[in-house]
Amino acid sequence: MTGMTDVTTPAPPRQRKTRTHTWAAVLAACTGQFLVVLDVSVVNVALPSMRSDLGMSPAGLQWVLNAYSIAFAGFMLLGGRAADIYGRKRMFLIGLGLFTAASLAGGLAQEGWQLLAARAAQGLGAAVLAPATLTLLTSTVPKGPARTKAIGTWMAVGAGGGAAGGLIGGVLTDLFSWRWVLLINVPIGVLVLAGAAVRLSEGRTGERRRIDLPGAVLVTAGLACVAYGIVQTEASGWTATATLAPLLGGVALLGVFVVVEARTAVPLMPLRALGARAVASANAAMLVIGSATFSMWYFMTVYAQAVLGYTPLEAGLALMPTSLAVVLGSKCAPRVMAVTGTKNLALIGTAIAAAGFGWQSTMGADGAYLTSVCLPGVLMMAGTGLASTPLASQALAGAAPGESGLVSGLVNTSRTMGGALGLAVLSTVAAARTAGGTGPEELTAGFALAFRTSGAVLLGGLLLMALWLPRHRSDRR
């Protein structure tokens, strides 16, 4: 009987409490990341309904997407640093609260400008929330296989949010209205806010001090100008004043930011963070992969609807295997990484993705679903999922104590800015190939060239990673 008692003795209260806080942090972080990434793409299929309901112009409609992405990318570093200095729980709650309130305002908007203002506020909330989600994981889950698994889950959930955006947006728009594309965030956000306020423990890894406001203003304005310039290329081209002025101005502001950060005593982004080879190389790789892969969802959705004749809901369903592939790749990455090592898995995943993009570039105007949508899409996104997790782990492993929020902000910024740049460039490539044609053959030729270009970019990224990424043996343990 004594042996039986020993076997069934429950875990000590402190151990149970620690496990509860860990799972609460993982759940909160993954839910927040899902919402952030979901709102990058979920509004796409709802844009025509928004335009007819609010009387928006085509240019104004474009800014439903751009207002979110520019605010998101522009404030990401500030959000990451704030999590280090003021506390991960506090910034998580602030970011999610702003994001939820802005979603409510957008869903209730009666004028076009109200919707655009709400989307910009959503982007600001996302910029505070996204770095805090990753900081919650790295500060709560112990270093080692458990943390790697948690990061893989975080990457999978984020990838799933982006992948599921088209399907969720199509279902909500068809069954209810475009407003529910935004309003669906409200009950989820309220529930997570309530749970996080009770279950999460506060903590910060940096010294309590004032944020470097000059640096924050410069980097935010610089990134926002660059993002705005990238957005203008689709309408004005790369050589127009409307494009070059914000691009050059943004680059100049970022140059001044580097000078200020090198001289200030308490910088927003200590340049020594990029002095770590793991951080710099992983972020560069994230930028390249984001620039090549982010636009895949846009081109595949347009191809399915404008060329193959799918409805928005059918297009979302058609891309479900691709969505599952990126989630599965991200979830399997920690286990595979334990065998191959971090660098090798990043190379393998990128090579798989490049093969998928090469296959997709053979698409035709009368392509079959299996060979023109499903299988190449699965390869593209499975490879992306396999590559992204080790790169995020690599960057965070190289972060100095007190700078995990900063580095997580860098990772998200690299991926987001890479995606924005890649979509603008690849849209220009596709448009140049179609030469104004709108028929299925012309559109398909433009999309195919965009996919070939993405494959070439990934091959360049493969070489970059092979030469620059450090090789850590510790991740085999």
N, C-alpha and C positions, 0 to 999 in steps of 0.2 A: 504493500500500500504506500509505503514511503516513496518507492521508486515512481509509482504512479503520480503522486503529488508533485514530485520534482519535475516530471515531464510536462505537466499541465500548468506549471506556475506561470502566471501572466508576466509580460514584460513590465519592468519598473515604470512608474508614472512618467518620469522624466523622459525615458526612451520613447514611450508612446507619444508624448507631447512633441518631441523632436520630429518623429515621423509624420505626425499630423501637420506640423508647420511646413515640412518639406513638401508634402503632397499639395498642400494649399498653395505654396509658392509656385510649384510646377503648373498647377491648374490655372491659377490666375495669370501667370506669364503666358501660357499657351493661348488662353482665351483672348487676352489683350492683343497678342501678336496676330491671331486669326482675324480679329476685327480690323486691325490696322491694314493688313495686306488685302483683305477682302474689299475694302472700300476704294482701293486703287482701281479695281476692275468691275465691281458689281454694277456700276451705273451705266456701263456701255450700252446694254440693250434697252435701257430705259430712256435714253437721250431723245428719241423721237417723241415719246409721250411728254417729256418735260417741255420740249419746244412748243408743241401744240397747246399744252395746258397753260403755260406761262407766257406765250407769245415771244419767245426768245429768237434772236437772230442766229444764223449759223456761227458767226464769230463768238457771240455770247455763249452759245451752246458748247463750243470748244473749251471755254474756260470753266465749265463744270468739272472737267477733268484736270485742267491745268492749275486751277486755284488750289486744289488739294495737293497735287504733286509738288508744286513749287514751295508751298508753305512747309510741307513734309520734309523735303530735302534741305531747305534753307535753315530750319531751326533744329535739325537733328543733333548737331554737335553741342549746341546749347543745352538741349534736353539731356544728352548723355552726361555732360559735366555736372548739371544740376543734380542728377541722381547720386553722383559720388559725394557731392558737398552737402546737400540738404537732406539726403536720406532716400533710399530706394522706395520704401513704402509711401512716403509722402508724395514723391513725384509720380509714382504709379497712380495714386488716387487722384492727384491733380490732373494728370494727363487723361485718364479714363473719364473723369468727371467732365472735363471740357469737351472731349470727344463725344460723349453721350448727349450733353446739352446741345452741342452743335448739330448732331444728328436729328434731334427733336426739332430744332429751328429750321433745318433744311426740309424736313418732311412736312412742316406746316407752312412753308414759304408761299406767299401769294404773288410775289413779283420776282422777276429774274435776278435782280441785284441782291435780293434777300437770300436766294439760293446760293449765289456765288460767295457772298459773305459767310454763309454757314459752311460751305465747303472749305474755304480758307481757314476758318476756325477749327474745322475737323482736322485739317492738315497740321495745324499747330498742336492740337491735342495729341495727334499721332506721333509728332516729333518728340514730345515729352514722354509719351507712353512707350514707344518702341524700345529705346535704349534701357528704360527701367525694367522691361520684361526680361531682357537677357541678363541684366545685373542681378535681378532677383534669383535667377537660376544659379549663376556663378557664385553668388554669396551664400546661398542656402544649401546647395547640393555639394557634398565633399568632393574634392579634386580626385580624379581617377575615373574608372569605368562608369560609375554612377553619374558623374557630371557629363561625361561624353554622351551617355544615353539620353540624359535630359536635354542636352543641346540638340541631339538628333531629333527628339520629339518636337522641340521648339521649331526646328527647321522644317520638319514635316508638316506641322500645323500651319506654319506661315505659307509654305508652298501650297498646301491644300486650300487655304483661303484665297490665294490668287487664282488657283486653278478653278475653284468652284464659283468664282464671281459671276461668270457668264450664265451658268445654269441657275444659280440662286436668283440673279436679277431677272432672268427670263420667267421663272416660275412666279415670282412675286408680282411682276408687271402684268403677266397674263391673268393671274387669278384675282389680283386686288387692284393696285395702281402703282405708278412709279414712286409715289410717296413712301410706300412700304419698303422700298429699297434702302431708304434711310431710317425709317421708323423702327425697323427690325432691330437696329442697334440699341434702342432705348431700353427695352426690358432686359436684354442680356447685360447691358452696361450697369443697370441698377442692381441686378443680382450679384454681379461680380464685385461691384463697389461695396455692397453690404458684407459679402463674405470676406473680401480682402481687409476691410476695416477691422473685422473681428479676429481673423485668423493669422494675418501676416504680422511678423515682428519687424520693428523699425531697426534701421542700421544704416550706417554710411561708412565709406572706406576712405574718404578724404577728410582733411582738416576743415573745420567749420570756418568759412571765410566768405567774403564777398566775391561774387562772380566777376570775372574780368569783362566788364561791360564794353569797353572799346573793342576788345577782341570779338565779343559776341556780336556786336553791331556789324563789324567788318566782315566776319565770315558769313553771317546770315545774309547781309546785303549782297555780298559777292556771289554766294551760291544761288541766291534768288535771281540775280541778274543773269548768271550763266544759264540757269534753267529757263528763264524767260526768253533768252536769245535762242536757245535750242527749240523751244516751242514755236518761235516765229519762223523757223526755217520751212516749215510745212506750207505756210501761206505765202512767204515772201522770198524764199530761197536763201542760200548761204551768203550771197554777195550784197544783199540789200542793206541799206542803212538801218532799217528796223531790226535786222538781225545782228549786224556787226557792232552797232553801238552798245547794246546791252552785253554782248559777249566780251568785247574788249574792256568795257567798264567793269564787268565782273572779274575778269582776270586781273585787272589793275587793283581792284579792292582786295582780292585774295593775296596779291603780292604785298600790299601794305599790311595785311593781316599777319603774314609770315614775319615781316620786319618787327611789328609790334610784339608778337609772341616771343621773339628772340630777345627782346629787351625788357619786358615786364617781369616783375618779381613773382607774380602769381598768375601765370598765363591760363587762358581757357583751354588751350591744347598745347601742353608741353611738347616742344619739337623732339625731345628725346624719345617720346612714344614711337614716332616714326623712325627713330634711329635703331630700334629693335628690328632685326631682319625679319623675324616671324610676323610682326605686325605690318610692316611696310609691304612685304611680298604677298601676304594673304589678302590685304586690301586691294592691291593692284590686280590680283587674280580675280577677286570679287567684282571689281569694276569691269574687267574684260568679259567675264561670264555673264554678268548682268546685261551688258550692252548687246550681247549676241542672243540671249535667250528670252529676255523680257518681252520682246515684240512678237514672239511666237504665237502667243494667245490672240493677239490682235489680227495677225495675218491669217491664222487658221480659222478664226471666227468669220472673218470677211470672206475667205475662200469658200467655206461651207455654205454661207448664205447667198453671196453674190454670184458664185460660179456653180456650185452643186445644187442650189435651190432649196437648202434647208431653211426651216423656220428658226427663229431665235431659240425656242425651246429644243428643237431637234438638234441644233448646233451644239447646245450645251450638253445634251445627252450623248452626242457623238464624241465629244471630247472627254467624257467621263473616264475611259481607260487611261487617257493621258494624265488626267488629274490624279488618278490612283497611282500611276507610275511614279510621279514625283514624290508623293507621300511615302510610297513603299521604298523608294531609293533613299530618302532621308532617314527613314526608320531603320533600314538595314545597314546604313553606313557605320554606326558605331561598332557593330559586330564584325563587319568586314575590315574596318580600320584596325581592330585588334590583331588581325592576321597580316594585313598588307603593310600597315604603317600609314601615318597621316599623309605624307607626301605622295606615296604610291597610289593611294585611293583617289586623291585629288586628280592625279594624272589619268587614272583609269576612267573615272567618271567623265572627265572632260573629253577623252577620246571617244567614249560611247556617245556622248551628246553630239560631237562633231559628225560621227557616222550617221546619226539620225537626221541631222540637218542636211547632209549630203543626199541621203535617200529622199527626203522631203522635196529637195530641189528638182527631182524628176517628175513632179506632179503634172497632171494633165487636166484639161478643161472638162473631160469626161471621166475623170479618175474614179476608181472603185474605192469604197469606204475603207476596206481593209488595208490596201497598199498605198493609198493617197492621204489617209487621215490617221487611222488607228495605229498601225505598226511603227511608222516613222515617228509619230508623236510619242509613243511609249518609249522609244529609244532616246529621243531628245530629252524628255523630262526625267526618265530614270537616271540618265547620266548626270543631269543637272543636280538632282537630289543627292546622288552619291558624292559629287564634287563639293557641294556647298557646305555640308556638315564638317568635313575635315578642315576646310579653309577657315570657318568660323572658330573651330577649336584651336587651330594654329594661331590665329590672331589673339585670342583670349589667353592662350598659354604664354604669349610673349608680353602680356600687359604687366606693368609694374604695379605693386600694391597701391591701392587708392585710385587706380585709373581704369578699372574694368568697365565702368559706365562710359567713359570717354571712348575706349576702344570698341565697345559694342555700338556706340553711336557712329564711329567711323565705319564699321562693317556695314551697318544699315545705310549710311550715306553713300558709301562706295557702290553698293548694289542698286540703290534708288537712282543715283545720278548716272550710273552706267546704263540702267534701263531707259532713262529719259533720253540720253544721248543716242543710244542705239536705235530707239524707235524713230527719232527724228531723222537720223542718217539713213536707216533702212527704208523708211517711207519715201525719202527722196530718191533712193536707188530704184525702188519699185516704180515710182512715178515717172522717172526718166526712161525706164524701159518701156512702159506702156505708151508714152508719148501722147497722152491725152485720150487714148482709147479706153472704152468702157465695156467692150465685149468680153465674153468669157475667156477667149484665147489671149487677148491682150492683158487682162488682169492676171491670168495664170502665169504668163511669161514674167510679169513684174514680180509677182510673189516668189516665183522660182529663183529669180536672180537675187532677191533679198535673202532667201534661205541659203543660197550658195555663198553669199557674202558673209552671213553669220557663221557658216561652217569654216570659212577661211579665218575669220576672227578667232574662233575657238582653237584652231590649229596654232595660230600665233600665241594665244594664251597658254597652250600646252608647252610650247618652247619656253615661254617666260617662266612658267612654274618649274620646269625641269632645271633651268639654270639658277633660279633665285630662291625658291622655297627651301628652307632648311630641312634636314632630315632628323627627326627625333626618334631615337630608339625606345624612349620611355613609354611611348603610346602602345607598345606591343605587350606591355605587362598587364 
